[in-house]
């Protein structure tokens, strides 16, 4: 259902890889960095009743490092699915490394 033109593909996109940069780019004038990170990290965990990761000696790492000022053009995704409207668009806020 996804191996076709975007307008004809089944519902849903591979959006987690581009979420931060798309929101940062679209809402830069409306949300502070702190508000944006709250919306995509803390609020979903609160809504689902999940524990929040902690940064502590001996704790399992769960971190994402990003450069909030890096501008880039979104290329191919790491995901198998390439059904994402951000591909080819100029975005701000590049994820540099994710550690689990």
N, C-alpha and C positions, 0 to 999 in steps of 0.2 A: 504493500500500500504506500510505501515511501519512495520507491524507485521510479519516480516520475516528476513532472513539473510541480513546483511548490503548490500552485493553485489547485492541482488535482490530487494531491497527496492526502492520505488519511489524517485525521486529527492528531495534534500533538507535534511537538518539536523537541529536538535535543537541545534544551535550553540551559541546563545547569552550567555548562562550560562558559557560556557567555553572559550569564545573569548579571554578575557584578558590573561588567563593562557596559552592558546595554543600559542598565538602570543609572549608572554613574553618568553616562553620556546624555541620556534623555532627561534626567532629573537634576542635573548639576546646579541649576539655578533655584531649585525648589527645596532640596534636602541637603542638610549638612552631611559630612562624611559619617559622623556618629549616628545620625538618623538612618542613613542608608544601611549601614552595617547592622543596626538594631533590627531593621525590617527583614534582612535576609539571614540573620544568624540567631539572635536572641528570641525574637517574636515567634518564629515557627516552633522552636523548642518549647517555649512556654505554652503555646496552643496545643501541642501534642503531648504535653506532660513529660518531656524528656529531660534528663539531667544535662547540665551544661558542662562541657569539657573544662578541665582545670589545667593550668600550667604549673606543674609542681615536680619536684624531684621524684623519679620513680613512676610518675603517671604516664599513661599511654599518650603519645603525641597525637594531636588532632589539630593541625594548624594550616592556615593558608597565608602565604606571604604574597603581597601584591604591591605594585607601584601605582598609586592613585593618579599619578600625573602622566604616565606613559601613554602616548598616542600610538595606535597601530591600526592596520587594516586586518580584519578577521579573515584568516585563511581557513584551510581545512581543519575540521575538528578532530580531536582524539577519538571521539565516539564513532562507532560503526555508522550510525545514522548521520547523514550530512544534510538533513532537512531542517535548516535553520536560516531565518531571514537575515541574520547578522553577517553571514558569510559575504565577504567583499565590501563590508561597510567599515568606515573609519570610526573607531571607538576610543574611549579614554578609560584607563584603569586596567592595567594588565596583571593577571595572576602570574606570579613568577614561579612559585613552587607550592605544592600541596604535600603535607606529611601526615600519614595516618599511623 
